[in-house]
Amino acid sequence: LEYLPNSWDKYGVELNTKAVDIARQKGLNVKSCGVEMYQFNGRFDVVRASHVIEHVKDYKKFLSVATGLLKTGGYLVIYTPNSNSLSRKLAGRFWAGFYDQTHFAIFNSDNLARLAQEFGLEMVFSASYYTGSLGASIVRALKIRRGWGLAVHVLQILLFPMSFLERIFNKSDALVIYFKKSI
């Protein structure tokens, strides 16, 4: 929120109370709750959910609530791990998206676009981006214990050129998808 123009009305919701405290210390308007508990009179031009949907057990309710917060023509921007990434295919069950036990559902641009249609959302943009998770995934798969951090960093450097190919083919670790509310 702090990087958005000051001329905008900006509101945030966050479950992590420490993050809420930090945001409030910076003068940001952030409530400590989940989006499904957020009370607001009015509608937004943009709702942004960065690495949230994969942590929500009832992702359909999440999409319904997020869509309900939008004006007609407004945008829902979702960032989430990409189940269609090359890293996931290479790392298998050791991939970071699966390794995080707080992830309840992992999406790709196709299945998230189909799901979003149920809520009157149309995908207007999709891109993948590099998060560097393959290095940690490989270290986990190899069961490297000593020098774990160094091994991850070395692998991230060695694998970085692959990130350019992943991006070209939309096969990077994570996605950003813009949905437009049509009704």
SEBA-320771 format. One record per residue (C-alpha): residue number from 1; residue in one letter; x, y, z. Coordinates in pm, 1 decimal, always signed. Layout:
<zases>
<n: NUM res: A east: X north: Y up: Z>
...
</zases>
This chain:
<zases>
<n: 1 res: L east: +0.0 north: +0.0 up: +0.0>
<n: 2 res: E east: +281.2 north: +241.6 up: +79.7>
<n: 3 res: Y east: +400.3 north: +236.0 up: -283.2>
<n: 4 res: L east: +63.9 north: +333.2 up: -430.7>
<n: 5 res: P east: -1.6 north: +701.3 up: -502.1>
<n: 6 res: N east: -106.0 north: +906.1 up: -199.0>
<n: 7 res: S east: -400.2 north: +1040.9 up: -399.6>
<n: 8 res: W east: -562.6 north: +695.4 up: -384.7>
<n: 9 res: D east: -788.6 north: +572.4 up: -107.3>
<n: 10 res: K east: -602.6 north: +263.1 up: +15.5>
<n: 11 res: Y east: -722.9 north: -8.7 up: +251.4>
<n: 12 res: G east: -563.6 north: -335.0 up: +353.7>
<n: 13 res: V east: -653.4 north: -653.0 up: +538.2>
<n: 14 res: E east: -396.9 north: -882.2 up: +696.2>
<n: 15 res: L east: -413.6 north: -1179.1 up: +932.2>
<n: 16 res: N east: -58.3 north: -1139.6 up: +1064.3>
<n: 17 res: T east: -89.1 north: -898.8 up: +1358.2>
<n: 18 res: K east: +281.2 north: -806.8 up: +1345.4>
<n: 19 res: A east: +242.9 north: -706.3 up: +979.8>
<n: 20 res: V east: -66.6 north: -503.0 up: +1072.4>
<n: 21 res: D east: +130.7 north: -321.4 up: +1345.9>
<n: 22 res: I east: +414.8 north: -241.6 up: +1103.8>
<n: 23 res: A east: +169.4 north: -115.2 up: +840.6>
<n: 24 res: R east: -10.6 north: +103.6 up: +1092.9>
<n: 25 res: Q east: +320.3 north: +246.8 up: +1215.3>
<n: 26 res: K east: +374.6 north: +357.2 up: +855.6>
<n: 27 res: G east: +34.7 north: +530.1 up: +860.4>
<n: 28 res: L east: -140.3 north: +271.8 up: +644.1>
<n: 29 res: N east: -506.4 north: +183.8 up: +688.5>
<n: 30 res: V east: -487.5 north: -191.4 up: +753.7>
<n: 31 res: K east: -738.2 north: -403.7 up: +943.5>
<n: 32 res: S east: -650.6 north: -725.9 up: +1119.5>
<n: 33 res: C east: -891.4 north: -974.7 up: +960.3>
<n: 34 res: G east: -942.4 north: -1197.5 up: +659.7>
<n: 35 res: V east: -1104.8 north: -1059.9 up: +346.3>
<n: 36 res: E east: -1423.0 north: -1256.6 up: +421.4>
<n: 37 res: M east: -1462.8 north: -1058.2 up: +746.7>
<n: 38 res: Y east: -1382.6 north: -718.3 up: +591.8>
<n: 39 res: Q east: -1664.8 north: -465.2 up: +626.0>
<n: 40 res: F east: -1666.0 north: -176.9 up: +378.6>
<n: 41 res: N east: -1944.4 north: +45.4 up: +250.8>
<n: 42 res: G east: -1874.5 north: +88.0 up: -117.0>
<n: 43 res: R east: -1683.4 north: -86.2 up: -391.1>
<n: 44 res: F east: -1322.6 north: -81.4 up: -506.4>
<n: 45 res: D east: -1162.9 north: -26.5 up: -846.7>
<n: 46 res: V east: -892.4 north: -281.8 up: -762.5>
<n: 47 res: V east: -861.2 north: -566.3 up: -513.1>
<n: 48 res: R east: -514.5 north: -719.0 up: -493.1>
<n: 49 res: A east: -449.0 north: -1054.6 up: -326.5>
<n: 50 res: S east: -80.0 north: -1140.9 up: -317.6>
<n: 51 res: H east: -16.6 north: -1504.0 up: -229.4>
<n: 52 res: V east: -344.1 north: -1540.8 up: -41.3>
<n: 53 res: I east: -578.0 north: -1770.0 up: -236.5>
<n: 54 res: E east: -357.2 north: -2077.3 up: -195.3>
<n: 55 res: H east: -380.0 north: -2034.4 up: +184.1>
<n: 56 res: V east: -761.0 north: -2019.8 up: +190.8>
<n: 57 res: K east: -951.1 north: -2344.3 up: +250.9>
<n: 58 res: D east: -1270.1 north: -2214.0 up: +90.5>
<n: 59 res: Y east: -1121.2 north: -2042.5 up: -214.2>
<n: 60 res: K east: -1464.2 north: -2015.6 up: -380.2>
<n: 61 res: K east: -1591.7 north: -1808.8 up: -88.0>
<n: 62 res: F east: -1274.7 north: -1601.2 up: -106.0>
<n: 63 res: L east: -1336.8 north: -1528.5 up: -476.9>
<n: 64 res: S east: -1700.6 north: -1449.1 up: -409.2>
<n: 65 res: V east: -1614.4 north: -1200.8 up: -134.1>
<n: 66 res: A east: -1328.5 north: -1042.4 up: -331.5>
<n: 67 res: T east: -1552.9 north: -1005.3 up: -638.5>
<n: 68 res: G east: -1826.4 north: -854.2 up: -421.9>
<n: 69 res: L east: -1584.5 north: -580.4 up: -313.3>
<n: 70 res: L east: -1531.4 north: -473.7 up: -677.1>
<n: 71 res: K east: -1712.8 north: -212.7 up: -881.7>
<n: 72 res: T east: -1838.3 north: -333.8 up: -1220.2>
<n: 73 res: G east: -1535.8 north: -300.4 up: -1447.3>
<n: 74 res: G east: -1301.7 north: -329.6 up: -1148.6>
<n: 75 res: Y east: -1000.1 north: -556.7 up: -1133.5>
<n: 76 res: L east: -909.0 north: -847.0 up: -908.1>
<n: 77 res: V east: -532.5 north: -903.7 up: -920.1>
<n: 78 res: I east: -416.9 north: -1239.0 up: -786.6>
<n: 79 res: Y east: -60.1 north: -1353.2 up: -724.5>
<n: 80 res: T east: -21.9 north: -1725.1 up: -652.6>
<n: 81 res: P east: +213.7 north: -2021.0 up: -708.5>
<n: 82 res: N east: +191.3 north: -2170.1 up: -1057.8>
<n: 83 res: S east: +108.4 north: -2542.1 up: -1063.4>
<n: 84 res: N east: +199.2 north: -2541.4 up: -1432.6>
<n: 85 res: S east: +555.5 north: -2423.2 up: -1369.6>
<n: 86 res: L east: +863.3 north: -2596.4 up: -1501.0>
<n: 87 res: S east: +999.6 north: -2595.3 up: -1144.6>
<n: 88 res: R east: +698.6 north: -2792.6 up: -1021.5>
<n: 89 res: K east: +745.3 north: -3046.3 up: -1298.2>
<n: 90 res: L east: +1116.0 north: -3083.6 up: -1220.4>
<n: 91 res: A east: +1089.3 north: -3087.2 up: -840.0>
<n: 92 res: G east: +768.7 north: -3292.0 up: -811.4>
<n: 93 res: R east: +652.3 north: -3336.8 up: -452.8>
<n: 94 res: F east: +951.2 north: -3134.3 up: -327.0>
<n: 95 res: W east: +835.9 north: -2818.1 up: -506.7>
<n: 96 res: A east: +791.4 north: -2520.0 up: -273.1>
<n: 97 res: G east: +424.2 north: -2480.1 up: -366.0>
<n: 98 res: F east: +353.7 north: -2826.4 up: -228.5>
<n: 99 res: Y east: +604.7 north: -2809.6 up: +55.4>
<n: 100 res: D east: +431.9 north: -2519.8 up: +231.4>
<n: 101 res: Q east: +177.1 north: -2696.9 up: +451.3>
<n: 102 res: T east: -41.9 north: -2385.6 up: +468.0>
<n: 103 res: H east: -118.4 north: -2418.2 up: +95.1>
<n: 104 res: F east: -459.6 north: -2577.1 up: +51.1>
<n: 105 res: A east: -498.3 north: -2536.7 up: -326.3>
<n: 106 res: I east: -249.7 north: -2466.4 up: -603.1>
<n: 107 res: F east: -367.7 north: -2311.2 up: -928.0>
<n: 108 res: N east: -251.8 north: -2237.1 up: -1279.8>
<n: 109 res: S east: -380.7 north: -1968.5 up: -1514.6>
<n: 110 res: D east: -622.7 north: -2204.8 up: -1689.3>
<n: 111 res: N east: -799.0 north: -2354.2 up: -1387.2>
<n: 112 res: L east: -808.9 north: -2021.0 up: -1202.3>
<n: 113 res: A east: -958.6 north: -1847.9 up: -1509.5>
<n: 114 res: R east: -1230.6 north: -2115.0 up: -1534.8>
<n: 115 res: L east: -1305.8 north: -2084.1 up: -1163.5>
<n: 116 res: A east: -1317.0 north: -1704.1 up: -1179.7>
<n: 117 res: Q east: -1577.9 north: -1715.1 up: -1458.0>
<n: 118 res: E east: -1824.4 north: -1853.2 up: -1202.2>
<n: 119 res: F east: -1800.3 north: -1516.3 up: -1026.4>
<n: 120 res: G east: -1839.3 north: -1291.7 up: -1331.9>
<n: 121 res: L east: -1465.3 north: -1239.6 up: -1374.1>
<n: 122 res: E east: -1283.1 north: -1244.7 up: -1705.9>
<n: 123 res: M east: -906.7 north: -1300.0 up: -1723.6>
<n: 124 res: V east: -750.9 north: -1006.1 up: -1909.0>
<n: 125 res: F east: -382.9 north: -1064.1 up: -1830.6>
<n: 126 res: S east: -165.7 north: -1347.9 up: -1706.2>
<n: 127 res: A east: +210.0 north: -1374.7 up: -1660.5>
<n: 128 res: S east: +443.8 north: -1590.0 up: -1458.9>
<n: 129 res: Y east: +745.6 north: -1471.4 up: -1263.5>
<n: 130 res: Y east: +1054.9 north: -1619.2 up: -1102.7>
<n: 131 res: T east: +1065.5 north: -1674.5 up: -727.3>
<n: 132 res: G east: +1378.2 north: -1888.5 up: -705.1>
<n: 133 res: S east: +1200.9 north: -2181.9 up: -541.7>
<n: 134 res: L east: +1361.5 north: -2452.8 up: -756.9>
<n: 135 res: G east: +1693.9 north: -2429.2 up: -571.5>
<n: 136 res: A east: +1529.7 north: -2495.7 up: -234.4>
<n: 137 res: S east: +1317.9 north: -2770.0 up: -389.8>
<n: 138 res: I east: +1624.7 north: -2949.8 up: -523.3>
<n: 139 res: V east: +1805.0 north: -2918.1 up: -189.2>
<n: 140 res: R east: +1498.6 north: -3070.0 up: -17.4>
<n: 141 res: A east: +1484.1 north: -3353.8 up: -271.4>
<n: 142 res: L east: +1853.5 north: -3430.2 up: -220.9>
<n: 143 res: K east: +1808.0 north: -3415.7 up: +156.8>
<n: 144 res: I east: +2101.2 north: -3178.8 up: +197.7>
<n: 145 res: R east: +2123.6 north: -3078.3 up: +564.5>
<n: 146 res: R east: +2470.1 north: -2925.9 up: +605.1>
<n: 147 res: G east: +2519.0 north: -2603.5 up: +415.7>
<n: 148 res: W east: +2149.4 north: -2592.8 up: +320.4>
<n: 149 res: G east: +2141.5 north: -2214.0 up: +276.9>
<n: 150 res: L east: +2462.3 north: -2201.0 up: +74.0>
<n: 151 res: A east: +2342.4 north: -2486.5 up: -149.1>
<n: 152 res: V east: +2014.8 north: -2304.5 up: -214.4>
<n: 153 res: H east: +2193.7 north: -1980.6 up: -308.7>
<n: 154 res: V east: +2438.4 north: -2158.0 up: -538.8>
<n: 155 res: L east: +2154.0 north: -2340.7 up: -713.0>
<n: 156 res: Q east: +1952.8 north: -2018.8 up: -747.8>
<n: 157 res: I east: +2248.8 north: -1855.1 up: -922.3>
<n: 158 res: L east: +2309.6 north: -2156.5 up: -1147.2>
<n: 159 res: L east: +1942.1 north: -2193.7 up: -1234.4>
<n: 160 res: F east: +1873.7 north: -1821.9 up: -1287.8>
<n: 161 res: P east: +1925.2 north: -1837.8 up: -1668.0>
<n: 162 res: M east: +1645.7 north: -2096.2 up: -1681.4>
<n: 163 res: S east: +1413.0 north: -1831.1 up: -1538.0>
<n: 164 res: F east: +1423.6 north: -1641.1 up: -1867.0>
<n: 165 res: L east: +1297.9 north: -1944.9 up: -2058.2>
<n: 166 res: E east: +1031.0 north: -2010.5 up: -1795.0>
<n: 167 res: R east: +906.2 north: -1654.6 up: -1830.0>
<n: 168 res: I east: +895.7 north: -1668.1 up: -2210.7>
<n: 169 res: F east: +675.0 north: -1978.0 up: -2197.6>
<n: 170 res: N east: +475.8 north: -1861.6 up: -1890.0>
<n: 171 res: K east: +616.1 north: -2153.7 up: -1686.7>
<n: 172 res: S east: +774.7 north: -1967.1 up: -1392.6>
<n: 173 res: D east: +711.9 north: -2047.3 up: -1024.0>
<n: 174 res: A east: +435.8 north: -1795.3 up: -962.7>
<n: 175 res: L east: +155.9 north: -1618.9 up: -1147.6>
<n: 176 res: V east: +3.1 north: -1276.8 up: -1154.9>
<n: 177 res: I east: -342.7 north: -1271.4 up: -1310.5>
<n: 178 res: Y east: -569.2 north: -971.7 up: -1371.0>
<n: 179 res: F east: -941.8 north: -1042.7 up: -1375.7>
<n: 180 res: K east: -1201.5 north: -785.3 up: -1478.2>
<n: 181 res: K east: -1546.7 north: -786.8 up: -1320.4>
<n: 182 res: S east: -1793.6 north: -785.4 up: -1606.8>
<n: 183 res: I east: -2119.3 north: -774.1 up: -1410.2>
</zases>
